[in-house]
Each structure stands twice: as structure tokens, then as C-alpha cells.
Amino acid sequence: MKLIPIPDADGNPQLWVNVDHLVSVMPIYRGGATGIVVDAEMKIDGMQLYRVKLGEHADRDAAQLAFERWMEQLQADPDPV
């Protein structure tokens, strides 16, 4: 079993998930007050959909970049050996 941290927009872990139970991760974009808001929506086996707020960004490209950086954090090995 390998647990991975699910970081928030600041990189702080919100919860730890068994990687085998992570079914899907996808970005959700929507209009915000001054730009584009992006969340990461996750399906974890046995849980309801879980969303991580990744903040509001100036445009779609910036929001997409924020999601990609967050995914890189998610995929990083928290305990390299």
C-alpha cells in the first residue's frame, strides 16, 4: 500500500489516500469574480467526489497551468528512497 498526500492550493496535505483507490482526477473550470476558478475533482474508491480548490486565475491558460503544477505535486513521490 502506498499513501499519497492530496495537497491544497498551497501544497499542504489535506488528506492521505491509498494510490490504488484513486480512480480519477480532472480539472473543473468556471468563471470567477475576476478570472477563471479551477478545482481538481477527484474520485476516490468508496468516497463521494472530492474537490480541491486551486484558486482563481487571470485566464484559462493560468488556471490550466495551476492544475498542471498541482498534478505534478500529486504525482511526486512524498518519500523517495
C-alpha positions as CSV (number, residue, x, y, z in Angstrom):
1,M,0.0,0.0,0.0
2,K,1.3,3.4,-0.9
3,L,-0.3,6.5,0.6
4,I,-0.1,9.8,-1.3
5,P,-0.8,13.3,0.1
6,I,-3.6,15.3,-1.5
7,P,-2.3,18.9,-1.4
8,D,-4.4,22.1,-1.3
9,A,-3.6,25.1,-3.5
10,D,-0.7,26.0,-1.1
11,G,0.8,22.5,-1.2
12,N,-0.3,21.5,2.2
13,P,-1.7,17.9,2.5
14,Q,-5.5,17.8,3.1
15,L,-5.7,14.0,3.4
16,W,-3.7,10.9,2.5
17,V,-5.1,8.4,0.0
18,N,-4.1,4.9,-0.9
19,V,-2.9,5.4,-4.5
20,D,-4.7,2.1,-5.5
21,H,-8.1,3.8,-4.5
22,L,-7.6,6.9,-6.6
23,V,-9.9,6.4,-9.6
24,S,-9.7,9.7,-11.5
25,V,-8.6,13.3,-11.3
26,M,-9.8,16.1,-13.6
27,P,-9.9,19.9,-13.7
28,I,-13.1,21.8,-13.3
29,Y,-13.0,25.4,-14.7
30,R,-15.6,28.0,-14.1
31,G,-15.9,31.8,-14.2
32,G,-15.0,33.7,-11.1
33,A,-15.3,37.3,-10.0
34,T,-12.2,38.5,-11.9
35,G,-10.9,35.4,-13.8
36,I,-11.2,31.7,-14.1
37,V,-11.6,29.5,-11.0
38,V,-10.1,25.9,-11.1
39,D,-10.7,23.0,-8.8
40,A,-9.3,19.5,-9.0
41,E,-12.2,16.9,-8.8
42,M,-11.2,13.5,-7.6
43,K,-13.0,10.2,-7.5
44,I,-11.6,8.0,-4.7
45,D,-13.0,4.5,-4.4
46,G,-15.6,4.3,-1.7
47,M,-16.0,8.1,-1.4
48,Q,-18.1,10.8,-3.0
49,L,-16.5,13.1,-5.4
50,Y,-13.9,15.2,-3.7
51,R,-12.8,18.7,-4.8
52,V,-9.6,20.6,-4.1
53,K,-9.9,24.4,-4.6
54,L,-6.9,25.6,-6.7
55,G,-7.8,29.3,-6.8
56,E,-8.8,32.0,-9.2
57,H,-6.5,32.9,-12.0
58,A,-6.3,35.7,-14.6
59,D,-7.2,33.5,-17.6
60,R,-7.8,29.9,-18.7
61,D,-4.1,29.3,-19.5
62,A,-3.1,30.4,-16.0
63,A,-5.8,28.2,-14.5
64,Q,-4.7,25.2,-16.6
65,L,-1.0,25.8,-15.5
66,A,-2.1,25.8,-11.9
67,F,-3.9,22.5,-12.3
68,E,-0.8,21.0,-14.1
69,R,1.5,22.2,-11.3
70,W,-0.9,20.7,-8.7
71,M,-0.9,17.4,-10.6
72,E,2.9,17.4,-10.6
73,Q,2.8,17.7,-6.8
74,L,0.3,14.9,-6.6
75,Q,2.5,12.6,-8.7
76,A,5.7,13.4,-6.8
77,D,7.0,10.7,-4.5
78,P,6.5,12.0,-1.0
79,D,9.0,9.6,0.4
80,P,11.8,8.9,-2.2
81,V,14.0,6.0,-1.2
